[in-house]
Amino acid sequence: MENALAFGQIRELKDKLAQEKLYLEDEIRSEMNFAQIVGKSVSLRRVLKQVETVAPTDSTVLVYGIRVQEGVDCARYP
């Protein structure tokens, strides 16, 4: 009986943790404002993931090698 209660508590905590993780990922996306970036290539997603990793630090990062079509605005992310 005690095991069943413990497993129930563990399941509830895992569900709560999963919800918090989704919430925090959404907060990061909205804070980073990546929604304005157009493109879904593997390369772009890899770069954005690296930006997410470095963004909370005080490090300066140079992202280079990005091709921009003529007439498309570029944005700089501090």
A tleap script that builds the chain and sets N, CA, C and O, in Angstrom:
source leaprc.protein.ff14SB
mol = sequence {
  NMET GLU ASN ALA LEU ALA PHE GLY GLN ILE
  ARG GLU LEU LYS ASP LYS LEU ALA GLN GLU
  LYS LEU TYR LEU GLU ASP GLU ILE ARG SER
  GLU MET ASN PHE ALA GLN ILE VAL GLY LYS
  SER VAL SER LEU ARG ARG VAL LEU LYS GLN
  VAL GLU THR VAL ALA PRO THR ASP SER THR
  VAL LEU VAL TYR GLY ILE ARG VAL GLN GLU
  GLY VAL ASP CYS ALA ARG TYR CPRO
}
set mol.1.N position { 0.818 -1.189 0.000 }
set mol.1.CA position { 0.000 0.000 0.000 }
set mol.1.C position { 0.866 1.259 0.000 }
set mol.1.O position { 0.593 2.213 -0.729 }
set mol.2.N position { 1.919 1.250 0.832 }
set mol.2.CA position { 2.804 2.412 0.900 }
set mol.2.C position { 3.525 2.632 -0.429 }
set mol.2.O position { 3.750 3.769 -0.844 }
set mol.3.N position { 3.886 1.522 -1.094 }
set mol.3.CA position { 4.547 1.646 -2.394 }
set mol.3.C position { 3.640 2.314 -3.420 }
set mol.3.O position { 4.095 3.135 -4.216 }
set mol.4.N position { 2.377 1.968 -3.400 }
set mol.4.CA position { 1.432 2.566 -4.340 }
set mol.4.C position { 1.326 4.066 -4.108 }
set mol.4.O position { 1.274 4.841 -5.063 }
set mol.5.N position { 1.293 4.481 -2.842 }
set mol.5.CA position { 1.240 5.915 -2.521 }
set mol.5.C position { 2.522 6.612 -2.965 }
set mol.5.O position { 2.474 7.713 -3.514 }
set mol.6.N position { 3.662 5.978 -2.729 }
set mol.6.CA position { 4.940 6.562 -3.124 }
set mol.6.C position { 5.021 6.707 -4.635 }
set mol.6.O position { 5.467 7.741 -5.132 }
set mol.7.N position { 4.597 5.688 -5.372 }
set mol.7.CA position { 4.607 5.764 -6.833 }
set mol.7.C position { 3.666 6.857 -7.333 }
set mol.7.O position { 3.971 7.542 -8.310 }
set mol.8.N position { 2.539 7.017 -6.676 }
set mol.8.CA position { 1.604 8.082 -7.041 }
set mol.8.C position { 2.218 9.455 -6.835 }
set mol.8.O position { 2.061 10.344 -7.672 }
set mol.9.N position { 2.915 9.627 -5.725 }
set mol.9.CA position { 3.587 10.903 -5.448 }
set mol.9.C position { 4.693 11.162 -6.463 }
set mol.9.O position { 4.861 12.287 -6.934 }
set mol.10.N position { 5.443 10.123 -6.796 }
set mol.10.CA position { 6.520 10.263 -7.781 }
set mol.10.C position { 5.934 10.661 -9.133 }
set mol.10.O position { 6.474 11.538 -9.808 }
set mol.11.N position { 4.844 10.028 -9.531 }
set mol.11.CA position { 4.194 10.360 -10.808 }
set mol.11.C position { 3.734 11.817 -10.814 }
set mol.11.O position { 3.929 12.528 -11.799 }
set mol.12.N position { 3.127 12.258 -9.718 }
set mol.12.CA position { 2.674 13.650 -9.619 }
set mol.12.C position { 3.851 14.623 -9.719 }
set mol.12.O position { 3.765 15.639 -10.409 }
set mol.13.N position { 4.937 14.311 -9.037 }
set mol.13.CA position { 6.119 15.183 -9.074 }
set mol.13.C position { 6.744 15.215 -10.471 }
set mol.13.O position { 7.191 16.265 -10.933 }
set mol.14.N position { 6.770 14.063 -11.137 }
set mol.14.CA position { 7.298 14.023 -12.509 }
set mol.14.C position { 6.434 14.858 -13.443 }
set mol.14.O position { 6.959 15.578 -14.293 }
set mol.15.N position { 5.115 14.770 -13.297 }
set mol.15.CA position { 4.212 15.566 -14.123 }
set mol.15.C position { 4.409 17.056 -13.863 }
set mol.15.O position { 4.440 17.859 -14.795 }
set mol.16.N position { 4.542 17.415 -12.594 }
set mol.16.CA position { 4.753 18.819 -12.239 }
set mol.16.C position { 6.075 19.325 -12.820 }
set mol.16.O position { 6.140 20.441 -13.335 }
set mol.17.N position { 7.115 18.514 -12.739 }
set mol.17.CA position { 8.416 18.890 -13.291 }
set mol.17.C position { 8.344 19.061 -14.802 }
set mol.17.O position { 8.938 19.990 -15.349 }
set mol.18.N position { 7.631 18.184 -15.473 }
set mol.18.CA position { 7.483 18.288 -16.928 }
set mol.18.C position { 6.743 19.572 -17.299 }
set mol.18.O position { 7.105 20.231 -18.274 }
set mol.19.N position { 5.719 19.933 -16.539 }
set mol.19.CA position { 4.989 21.172 -16.794 }
set mol.19.C position { 5.881 22.391 -16.569 }
set mol.19.O position { 5.853 23.334 -17.359 }
set mol.20.N position { 6.664 22.377 -15.505 }
set mol.20.CA position { 7.580 23.489 -15.231 }
set mol.20.C position { 8.618 23.620 -16.335 }
set mol.20.O position { 8.972 24.730 -16.733 }
set mol.21.N position { 9.106 22.486 -16.831 }
set mol.21.CA position { 10.094 22.510 -17.909 }
set mol.21.C position { 9.505 23.158 -19.158 }
set mol.21.O position { 10.148 24.004 -19.779 }
set mol.22.N position { 8.287 22.767 -19.528 }
set mol.22.CA position { 7.627 23.366 -20.687 }
set mol.22.C position { 7.425 24.867 -20.495 }
set mol.22.O position { 7.633 25.651 -21.420 }
set mol.23.N position { 7.023 25.257 -19.298 }
set mol.23.CA position { 6.823 26.677 -18.997 }
set mol.23.C position { 8.129 27.443 -19.155 }
set mol.23.O position { 8.151 28.500 -19.786 }
set mol.24.N position { 9.211 26.928 -18.594 }
set mol.24.CA position { 10.500 27.611 -18.670 }
set mol.24.C position { 11.032 27.677 -20.092 }
set mol.24.O position { 11.620 28.684 -20.487 }
set mol.25.N position { 10.832 26.618 -20.866 }
set mol.25.CA position { 11.250 26.651 -22.270 }
set mol.25.C position { 10.473 27.718 -23.033 }
set mol.25.O position { 11.036 28.416 -23.876 }
set mol.26.N position { 9.193 27.845 -22.741 }
set mol.26.CA position { 8.376 28.878 -23.386 }
set mol.26.C position { 8.856 30.266 -22.977 }
set mol.26.O position { 8.914 31.170 -23.810 }
set mol.27.N position { 9.199 30.443 -21.705 }
set mol.27.CA position { 9.720 31.723 -21.229 }
set mol.27.C position { 11.018 32.078 -21.943 }
set mol.27.O position { 11.220 33.229 -22.328 }
set mol.28.N position { 11.887 31.109 -22.120 }
set mol.28.CA position { 13.158 31.357 -22.809 }
set mol.28.C position { 12.896 31.779 -24.242 }
set mol.28.O position { 13.493 32.738 -24.732 }
set mol.29.N position { 12.001 31.064 -24.915 }
set mol.29.CA position { 11.694 31.409 -26.307 }
set mol.29.C position { 11.135 32.824 -26.422 }
set mol.29.O position { 11.528 33.577 -27.313 }
set mol.30.N position { 10.223 33.187 -25.525 }
set mol.30.CA position { 9.628 34.519 -25.625 }
set mol.30.C position { 10.632 35.588 -25.225 }
set mol.30.O position { 10.625 36.683 -25.787 }
set mol.31.N position { 11.492 35.289 -24.265 }
set mol.31.CA position { 12.500 36.264 -23.835 }
set mol.31.C position { 13.554 36.460 -24.910 }
set mol.31.O position { 14.020 37.579 -25.126 }
set mol.32.N position { 13.934 35.389 -25.584 }
set mol.32.CA position { 14.944 35.470 -26.631 }
set mol.32.C position { 14.379 36.088 -27.900 }
set mol.32.O position { 15.124 36.554 -28.762 }
set mol.33.N position { 13.057 36.087 -28.007 }
set mol.33.CA position { 12.380 36.673 -29.158 }
set mol.33.C position { 12.776 35.978 -30.462 }
set mol.33.O position { 12.902 36.631 -31.498 }
set mol.34.N position { 12.970 34.680 -30.417 }
set mol.34.CA position { 13.335 33.923 -31.612 }
set mol.34.C position { 12.152 33.787 -32.561 }
set mol.34.O position { 12.320 33.365 -33.705 }
set mol.35.N position { 10.967 34.137 -32.099 }
set mol.35.CA position { 9.782 33.994 -32.935 }
set mol.35.C position { 9.881 34.849 -34.194 }
set mol.35.O position { 9.267 34.525 -35.212 }
set mol.36.N position { 10.643 35.933 -34.136 }
set mol.36.CA position { 10.779 36.823 -35.287 }
set mol.36.C position { 11.791 36.311 -36.302 }
set mol.36.O position { 11.890 36.849 -37.404 }
set mol.37.N position { 12.532 35.290 -35.945 }
set mol.37.CA position { 13.532 34.745 -36.856 }
set mol.37.C position { 12.849 33.772 -37.802 }
set mol.37.O position { 12.163 32.843 -37.376 }
set mol.38.N position { 13.047 33.999 -39.085 }
set mol.38.CA position { 12.419 33.163 -40.101 }
set mol.38.C position { 13.427 32.102 -40.518 }
set mol.38.O position { 14.586 32.410 -40.798 }
set mol.39.N position { 12.986 30.872 -40.557 }
set mol.39.CA position { 13.850 29.780 -40.994 }
set mol.39.C position { 13.733 28.604 -40.061 }
set mol.39.O position { 13.568 28.763 -38.852 }
set mol.40.N position { 13.819 27.425 -40.631 }
set mol.40.CA position { 13.672 26.215 -39.826 }
set mol.40.C position { 14.734 25.182 -40.165 }
set mol.40.O position { 14.557 23.993 -39.898 }
set mol.41.N position { 15.824 25.627 -40.747 }
set mol.41.CA position { 16.862 24.672 -41.130 }
set mol.41.C position { 17.547 24.100 -39.893 }
set mol.41.O position { 17.510 24.692 -38.814 }
set mol.42.N position { 18.156 22.967 -40.066 }
set mol.42.CA position { 18.888 22.319 -38.981 }
set mol.42.C position { 20.020 23.228 -38.512 }
set mol.42.O position { 20.270 23.348 -37.312 }
set mol.43.N position { 20.694 23.858 -39.449 }
set mol.43.CA position { 21.812 24.744 -39.099 }
set mol.43.C position { 21.341 25.915 -38.249 }
set mol.43.O position { 21.978 26.257 -37.254 }
set mol.44.N position { 20.227 26.530 -38.638 }
set mol.44.CA position { 19.710 27.672 -37.883 }
set mol.44.C position { 19.268 27.239 -36.494 }
set mol.44.O position { 19.533 27.938 -35.516 }
set mol.45.N position { 18.605 26.105 -36.394 }
set mol.45.CA position { 18.184 25.623 -35.073 }
set mol.45.C position { 19.386 25.335 -34.185 }
set mol.45.O position { 19.340 25.587 -32.981 }
set mol.46.N position { 20.462 24.809 -34.767 }
set mol.46.CA position { 21.674 24.536 -34.003 }
set mol.46.C position { 22.277 25.836 -33.470 }
set mol.46.O position { 22.694 25.902 -32.314 }
set mol.47.N position { 22.320 26.866 -34.312 }
set mol.47.CA position { 22.862 28.159 -33.882 }
set mol.47.C position { 21.993 28.764 -32.783 }
set mol.47.O position { 22.518 29.274 -31.793 }
set mol.48.N position { 20.679 28.713 -32.943 }
set mol.48.CA position { 19.788 29.274 -31.930 }
set mol.48.C position { 19.909 28.527 -30.603 }
set mol.48.O position { 19.803 29.136 -29.538 }
set mol.49.N position { 20.127 27.231 -30.657 }
set mol.49.CA position { 20.330 26.449 -29.434 }
set mol.49.C position { 21.608 26.908 -28.728 }
set mol.49.O position { 21.643 27.011 -27.502 }
set mol.50.N position { 22.651 27.181 -29.507 }
set mol.50.CA position { 23.894 27.676 -28.926 }
set mol.50.C position { 23.701 29.072 -28.339 }
set mol.50.O position { 24.264 29.393 -27.293 }
set mol.51.N position { 22.913 29.891 -29.006 }
set mol.51.CA position { 22.611 31.227 -28.488 }
set mol.51.C position { 21.871 31.111 -27.154 }
set mol.51.O position { 22.173 31.846 -26.214 }
set mol.52.N position { 20.914 30.203 -27.068 }
set mol.52.CA position { 20.196 29.986 -25.814 }
set mol.52.C position { 21.149 29.591 -24.694 }
set mol.52.O position { 20.978 30.007 -23.548 }
set mol.53.N position { 22.146 28.790 -25.026 }
set mol.53.CA position { 23.096 28.322 -24.022 }
set mol.53.C position { 23.945 29.463 -23.492 }
set mol.53.O position { 24.204 29.537 -22.291 }
set mol.54.N position { 24.380 30.349 -24.369 }
set mol.54.CA position { 25.309 31.412 -24.002 }
set mol.54.C position { 24.595 32.656 -23.483 }
set mol.54.O position { 25.174 33.421 -22.711 }
set mol.55.N position { 23.354 32.867 -23.892 }
set mol.55.CA position { 22.636 34.106 -23.583 }
set mol.55.C position { 22.605 34.480 -22.097 }
set mol.55.O position { 22.756 35.660 -21.779 }
set mol.56.N position { 22.419 33.537 -21.183 }
set mol.56.CA position { 22.341 33.930 -19.775 }
set mol.56.C position { 23.685 34.376 -19.177 }
set mol.56.O position { 23.719 34.910 -18.068 }
set mol.57.N position { 24.768 34.164 -19.891 }
set mol.57.CA position { 26.081 34.528 -19.379 }
set mol.57.C position { 26.451 35.946 -19.797 }
set mol.57.O position { 25.735 36.585 -20.568 }
set mol.58.N position { 27.574 36.427 -19.281 }
set mol.58.CA position { 28.083 37.750 -19.649 }
set mol.58.C position { 29.079 37.662 -20.803 }
set mol.58.O position { 29.765 38.639 -21.101 }
set mol.59.N position { 29.164 36.525 -21.442 }
set mol.59.CA position { 30.118 36.321 -22.527 }
set mol.59.C position { 29.710 37.083 -23.778 }
set mol.59.O position { 28.526 37.284 -24.048 }
set mol.60.N position { 30.710 37.499 -24.529 }
set mol.60.CA position { 30.468 38.107 -25.828 }
set mol.60.C position { 30.663 37.031 -26.878 }
set mol.60.O position { 31.645 36.290 -26.840 }
set mol.61.N position { 29.733 36.944 -27.811 }
set mol.61.CA position { 29.771 35.897 -28.822 }
set mol.61.C position { 29.587 36.528 -30.194 }
set mol.61.O position { 28.738 37.400 -30.381 }
set mol.62.N position { 30.381 36.085 -31.140 }
set mol.62.CA position { 30.240 36.530 -32.517 }
set mol.62.C position { 29.653 35.386 -33.334 }
set mol.62.O position { 30.216 34.292 -33.385 }
set mol.63.N position { 28.524 35.648 -33.966 }
set mol.63.CA position { 27.900 34.666 -34.847 }
set mol.63.C position { 28.185 35.137 -36.257 }
set mol.63.O position { 27.803 36.244 -36.638 }
set mol.64.N position { 28.848 34.308 -37.026 }
set mol.64.CA position { 29.210 34.716 -38.382 }
set mol.64.C position { 28.806 33.634 -39.370 }
set mol.64.O position { 28.454 32.518 -38.988 }
set mol.65.N position { 28.864 33.985 -40.640 }
set mol.65.CA position { 28.549 33.011 -41.670 }
set mol.65.C position { 27.076 32.958 -42.019 }
set mol.65.O position { 26.625 32.032 -42.694 }
set mol.66.N position { 26.332 33.940 -41.566 }
set mol.66.CA position { 24.906 33.953 -41.853 }
set mol.66.C position { 24.673 34.660 -43.182 }
set mol.66.O position { 25.137 35.782 -43.386 }
set mol.67.N position { 23.962 34.007 -44.072 }
set mol.67.CA position { 23.609 34.621 -45.351 }
set mol.67.C position { 22.254 35.295 -45.209 }
set mol.67.O position { 21.300 34.711 -44.695 }
set mol.68.N position { 22.192 36.507 -45.665 }
set mol.68.CA position { 20.941 37.250 -45.582 }
set mol.68.C position { 20.541 37.668 -46.982 }
set mol.68.O position { 21.353 38.191 -47.745 }
set mol.69.N position { 19.308 37.439 -47.303 }
set mol.69.CA position { 18.815 37.833 -48.618 }
set mol.69.C position { 18.728 39.348 -48.673 }
set mol.69.O position { 18.516 40.013 -47.659 }
set mol.70.N position { 18.895 39.873 -49.862 }
set mol.70.CA position { 18.801 41.312 -50.054 }
set mol.70.C position { 17.407 41.792 -49.668 }
set mol.70.O position { 16.404 41.184 -50.041 }
set mol.71.N position { 17.355 42.886 -48.920 }
set mol.71.CA position { 16.079 43.434 -48.500 }
set mol.71.C position { 15.560 42.868 -47.193 }
set mol.71.O position { 14.474 43.241 -46.751 }
set mol.72.N position { 16.319 41.968 -46.560 }
set mol.72.CA position { 15.899 41.374 -45.293 }
set mol.72.C position { 16.691 42.047 -44.179 }
set mol.72.O position { 17.915 42.148 -44.258 }
set mol.73.N position { 15.999 42.505 -43.147 }
set mol.73.CA position { 16.663 43.155 -42.028 }
set mol.73.C position { 17.389 42.131 -41.168 }
set mol.73.O position { 16.904 41.018 -40.960 }
set mol.74.N position { 18.532 42.514 -40.683 }
set mol.74.CA position { 19.275 41.684 -39.734 }
set mol.74.C position { 19.094 42.266 -38.339 }
set mol.74.O position { 18.989 43.483 -38.185 }
set mol.75.N position { 19.058 41.437 -37.357 }
set mol.75.CA position { 18.949 41.913 -35.994 }
set mol.75.C position { 20.151 41.439 -35.206 }
set mol.75.O position { 20.687 40.361 -35.463 }
set mol.76.N position { 20.570 42.236 -34.256 }
set mol.76.CA position { 21.690 41.883 -33.407 }
set mol.76.C position { 21.133 41.546 -32.038 }
set mol.76.O position { 20.308 42.289 -31.505 }
set mol.77.N position { 21.565 40.455 -31.469 }
set mol.77.CA position { 21.098 40.040 -30.145 }
set mol.77.C position { 22.241 40.210 -29.167 }
set mol.77.O position { 23.240 39.493 -29.235 }
set mol.78.N position { 22.093 41.175 -28.241 }
set mol.78.CA position { 23.171 41.428 -27.276 }
set mol.78.C position { 23.341 40.269 -26.320 }
set mol.78.O position { 24.203 40.315 -25.442 }
savepdb mol mol.pdb
quit
